[in-house]
Every structure is written in structure tokens, then in C-alpha cells.
Amino acid sequence: MPTGPFKHWCDESGLFGPVTHKCYPWVWQHTTASYVAFHRTRSDHQMLAAEQGGQLLAGLAQAIDDEGGRFDIDYETHLYMARLA
């Protein structure tokens, strides 16, 4: 992010010209099924015992369904560009 270290690292290296930063906001729209499927791909969930993981995902699904079965998550993608010096 603009306040993070990436721009400084590029400047400090001496390998690049001026760094340009751009931010692209976007929304990931989820349903109960898509969010549970996403969590099945996460290593922290895959490391759980099968029963424990199943209970966690079932509870997650129930909580989403209780709130209407859909929700949005706001994200930002940050792009840094610089030409080689």
C-alpha cells in the first residue's frame, strides 16, 4: 500500500526510476456456497481435522444463510510501476 515499504525498497535499490502507485478498488460478491468453497482452499482450514473443519464450515454457512445468503467484500489491488534506471 502507499504507506508500506514497497516504494521505499524500489527507491533504495537504485535500480529503478520514479515509482508510480495506482489503486484499483473492487468487490468480491459471495454466496454461501462460494464463500465456503473459498475457505476449503485455505491452508489454515485444510490443516484442521476433518470433523473440526466440517463443523467450522457448517457454522460459517449457517451464519451466512442467517444473514440472507449473500454478501460483498471490498478489496483494493495496488499496482506499483517503475522503469529500470
N, C-alpha and C positions, 0 to 999 in steps of 0.2 A: 504494500500500500504506500501511498505517497510519504507517509511518516516513517515507514520501515527502512531497513538498511540497504535495500537493493540498489537504489540510485547512488548512494554513497559508495558502495562496493565498486560500481562501474566507474565512478569518478576517480576513486582512489587507485584503481588499477592502472590508469594512464593509457589504457588500450582503446578507449572509446572517446568519441566526441560528446557533445551535449546529449543528455538523456531526456527523451520525451516520454511523458506518462499519460496514458489515457485510461479512463474508467468506463466500463460498459455494464450498467445495471440490467438484470434480467430476473425473471420469475420462473421458478420450477413449480408447476401445478401438479399436485399429488392427489391420488385417490387412496383409499385404504390399501388396496392391492398393490399399487405402485410403490407406496412407502414401505410396506412390509417386504416387498421384493428387493428394494434398495438395501434395507437393513440386513437381509440374508447375504448380501455380498460383502458386508463389512467384516474385517478380520476379528474385531473385538467381539462380534456376535458369533462368529464361526468357532471361536475358541471356547464358548460355553458348552457345557454338557448338553446333549440333545434335549433332554427333558426341560432343563432350565431355559435354554434358548427358545424352545417351543412355547413355554409359559410366557416368556418376555414378549415374544412376537404376538401371541394371542392377546395379551394385555394391551399392547400397543394398538392392535387392530380394533379392539373394543373401544379404547379411548377415542380413536379417530371416528369410528362409527357413531359413537355417542354425540359427537360434535358435528354430525352431518355427512361424514364420509369423504370430505374433500377439504383441502387447504392449500395455500400457496406459501412458498418460502422465497424470500427476497435474497438475491445474491448479487455480487459485483465481481466482474472479471477485470483484473488490472493488467494492462499491457505496457511494457517498457521497451522503447526502441532507441538504439544508438548506432551510429556508423562507426566502423573501426577507424581509429585515428591514423 
